[in-house]
């Protein structure tokens, strides 16, 4: 997904993986990096769950590696891998045209996420 982490930022690639298997998420984190957190149980009878979040360039590299195995999110991953760097200024300073192109990419991905 492309999300803003702060109000004054533009959207950046983020991959979130939620799972109950901590061992699996640690294995992925060792190979890709990212931030691993435990999620709060909603009810007492629920199992513990965890979320691994991979951001920015690490997220793009991860998507390149897993893209052939994706089924539902493959179109979104393809757009991020192929187009994100073309619409993103390295220093974060955007001219109006580049900002329009980046926002258009965000809209394309949002449309793909609609059911």
Buried (B, 14 or more C-beta within 10 A) or exposed (E): BBEEEEEEEBBBBBBBBEBEEBEEBEEBBEEBBBEBEEEEEEEEEEEEBBBBBBBEEBBBBBBBEBBEEEEEBBBBBBBBBEBBEEBBEEEEEBEEEBBEBBBEBBEBBEEBEEE
